[in-house]
Amino acid sequence: MCKRQISAMQSAVLQMALACMLLGTLSTAHAMTDIAAPLPIQQQFTQKLQAAGQGQMRFLGLRIYDARLWVGPGFEAQSFTNYPLALELTYHRNFTGKAIAERSVQEIARQRTVPPDLAQRWTDQLTQWLPDVKLGDRLTGIYIPSQGMQLWLGDKALSPINDTELAQRFFGIWLSPQTSEPRLREALLAEIGKASP
């Protein structure tokens, strides 16, 4: 085979690979816009939620959870606390509710100082609120501006938390520009194109 034929063949293979990558990217992006919020979750809202994005949390290469975000109409990332939203986490590891609560308050405090007594109160509230999770469990948090938040374990509603500041700061773990996981934030906001502060 001459060099010209090899070069033409390499070029064709490269073009085919690029086309496959492009189609894969398009179908992945298309797939998220087709994923509706689970019906019990959607029924908690007066307006239809739209898919905003999805991502995966990893620690030292281990999958911790997959995350998906749905938001209300007109959602703007820089003022996420003004909009209703639902954040779903599907766990790939077992955790106690207490461990999740403690880690959540640590993440909240990384973004902005929390007085020790308030941190303890929030840890206690979240410990009572958050269930233990195991591989495959799906936790969905619903945020309603000026009201607070409610958690769902699969299709079962758990008690609400009416502390609006805690609710805002809790969802800020994923959506605040000060998050410790900016790549996950970007993935969760990818469909709306407003990941930057």
C-alpha positions as CSV (number, residue, x, y, z in Angstrom):
1,M,0.0,0.0,0.0
2,C,1.3,3.4,-0.8
3,K,1.6,6.3,1.6
4,R,-1.3,8.1,-0.1
5,Q,-3.7,5.2,0.5
6,I,-2.7,4.8,4.1
7,S,-3.1,8.6,4.7
8,A,-6.6,8.5,3.0
9,M,-7.6,5.5,5.1
10,Q,-6.4,7.1,8.3
11,S,-8.3,10.3,7.4
12,A,-11.5,8.2,6.8
13,V,-11.1,6.4,10.1
14,L,-10.5,9.7,11.9
15,Q,-13.6,11.3,10.3
16,M,-15.7,8.3,11.2
17,A,-14.4,8.4,14.8
18,L,-15.2,12.1,15.0
19,A,-18.7,11.6,13.6
20,C,-19.3,8.8,16.2
21,M,-18.1,11.1,19.0
22,L,-20.3,13.9,17.8
23,L,-23.4,11.7,17.6
24,G,-22.7,10.3,21.1
25,T,-22.4,13.8,22.5
26,L,-25.6,14.9,20.8
27,S,-27.6,11.9,22.0
28,T,-26.3,12.3,25.5
29,A,-27.4,16.0,25.6
30,H,-30.7,15.0,23.9
31,A,-31.3,12.3,26.5
32,M,-31.1,14.7,29.5
33,T,-33.7,17.0,27.9
34,D,-36.0,14.0,27.6
35,I,-35.7,13.0,31.2
36,A,-38.7,14.3,33.1
37,A,-38.7,14.7,36.8
38,P,-40.2,11.7,38.5
39,L,-44.0,12.1,38.7
40,P,-44.3,12.3,42.5
41,I,-41.7,15.0,42.4
42,Q,-43.3,16.9,39.5
43,Q,-46.7,16.9,41.3
44,Q,-45.2,19.0,44.1
45,F,-44.8,21.9,41.7
46,T,-47.4,24.1,40.0
47,Q,-45.3,24.5,36.9
48,K,-43.5,21.9,34.8
49,L,-39.8,21.5,35.8
50,Q,-37.2,21.3,33.0
51,A,-34.1,19.2,33.0
52,A,-31.0,21.3,33.8
53,G,-28.2,18.7,33.8
54,Q,-26.7,15.7,35.4
55,G,-23.3,14.7,36.7
56,Q,-21.5,12.3,38.9
57,M,-19.7,12.8,42.2
58,R,-16.5,10.8,42.6
59,F,-14.0,10.7,45.5
60,L,-10.6,9.2,44.9
61,G,-12.0,7.7,41.7
62,L,-14.9,6.0,43.5
63,R,-18.4,6.7,42.4
64,I,-20.3,8.3,45.3
65,Y,-23.6,9.3,43.6
66,D,-25.1,10.3,40.3
67,A,-26.9,13.7,40.4
68,R,-29.7,15.1,38.3
69,L,-31.2,18.6,38.5
70,W,-34.6,19.9,37.4
71,V,-35.5,23.6,37.6
72,G,-38.5,25.9,37.3
73,P,-39.2,28.2,34.3
74,G,-36.8,31.2,33.9
75,F,-34.1,29.6,36.2
76,E,-30.9,31.6,36.5
77,A,-28.0,29.9,38.2
78,Q,-26.5,33.0,39.9
79,S,-29.8,33.5,41.8
80,F,-30.8,29.8,42.2
81,T,-32.4,30.4,45.6
82,N,-35.2,32.4,43.8
83,Y,-36.5,29.3,41.8
84,P,-38.1,26.0,42.7
85,L,-35.9,23.0,41.9
86,A,-35.5,19.3,42.5
87,L,-32.1,17.6,42.9
88,E,-31.9,13.9,42.7
89,L,-29.0,11.8,44.1
90,T,-28.7,8.1,43.3
91,Y,-26.2,6.6,45.6
92,H,-23.4,4.1,44.7
93,R,-22.3,3.6,48.3
94,N,-23.9,3.1,51.7
95,F,-23.9,6.0,54.1
96,T,-25.7,6.8,57.4
97,G,-27.9,9.8,57.5
98,K,-25.7,11.2,60.3
99,A,-22.6,11.0,58.0
100,I,-24.4,12.7,55.2
101,A,-25.7,15.4,57.6
102,E,-22.2,16.1,59.0
103,R,-20.6,16.2,55.6
104,S,-23.4,18.5,54.4
105,V,-22.8,21.1,57.2
106,Q,-19.0,20.9,56.5
107,E,-19.7,21.7,52.9
108,I,-22.0,24.6,53.8
109,A,-19.3,26.0,56.2
110,R,-16.7,25.8,53.4
111,Q,-18.7,28.3,51.4
112,R,-19.4,30.8,54.2
113,T,-18.7,30.9,57.9
114,V,-21.3,29.3,60.1
115,P,-21.3,30.0,63.9
116,P,-20.7,26.8,65.9
117,D,-24.1,26.8,67.6
118,L,-25.9,27.2,64.2
119,A,-23.7,24.5,62.6
120,Q,-24.7,22.1,65.5
121,R,-28.4,23.0,65.1
122,W,-28.2,22.3,61.4
123,T,-26.3,19.1,61.9
124,D,-29.0,17.9,64.4
125,Q,-31.8,18.9,62.0
126,L,-30.3,17.2,59.0
127,T,-29.4,14.1,61.0
128,Q,-33.1,13.7,61.9
129,W,-34.2,14.5,58.4
130,L,-31.7,12.5,56.3
131,P,-32.2,8.7,56.1
132,D,-29.5,6.1,55.8
133,V,-28.8,5.2,52.2
134,K,-27.6,2.1,50.4
135,L,-26.4,1.3,46.9
136,G,-29.2,2.2,44.4
137,D,-31.2,4.5,46.8
138,R,-32.6,7.6,45.2
139,L,-32.9,10.8,47.4
140,T,-34.6,13.8,45.8
141,G,-34.5,17.1,47.5
142,I,-37.2,19.7,46.6
143,Y,-36.5,23.4,47.2
144,I,-39.3,25.9,47.3
145,P,-38.2,29.6,47.7
146,S,-39.4,31.2,50.9
147,Q,-40.7,27.9,52.2
148,G,-37.8,25.5,52.7
149,M,-37.2,22.0,51.4
150,Q,-38.6,18.5,51.4
151,L,-36.8,15.2,50.8
152,W,-38.1,12.1,49.1
153,L,-36.6,8.6,49.4
154,G,-37.6,7.0,46.1
155,D,-41.3,7.8,45.8
156,K,-41.9,8.3,49.6
157,A,-42.1,11.8,51.0
158,L,-40.1,12.5,54.2
159,S,-40.8,15.4,56.5
160,P,-40.2,19.0,55.3
161,I,-37.6,21.4,56.7
162,N,-39.1,24.9,57.0
163,D,-35.7,26.6,57.7
164,T,-35.3,28.7,54.6
165,E,-31.6,29.7,55.3
166,L,-30.7,26.0,55.8
167,A,-32.6,25.1,52.6
168,Q,-30.7,27.7,50.6
169,R,-27.4,26.8,52.0
170,F,-28.1,23.0,51.6
171,F,-28.8,23.3,47.9
172,G,-25.8,25.7,47.6
173,I,-23.6,22.7,48.3
174,W,-24.2,21.8,44.6
175,L,-25.4,25.1,43.0
176,S,-23.5,27.9,44.7
177,P,-20.5,29.4,42.7
178,Q,-18.5,28.7,45.9
179,T,-19.2,24.9,45.7
180,S,-16.2,22.6,46.4
181,E,-17.3,20.7,43.2
182,P,-17.4,23.2,40.4
183,R,-17.3,20.5,37.7
184,L,-20.4,18.9,39.1
185,R,-22.1,22.2,39.3
186,E,-21.3,22.9,35.7
187,A,-22.6,19.5,34.7
188,L,-25.8,20.0,36.7
189,L,-26.4,23.4,34.9
190,A,-25.2,22.3,31.5
191,E,-28.7,22.2,29.8
192,I,-29.5,25.8,30.7
193,G,-26.1,27.2,29.8
194,K,-25.8,29.4,32.9
195,A,-23.2,27.6,35.0
196,S,-21.1,30.8,35.4
197,P,-21.8,33.1,38.4
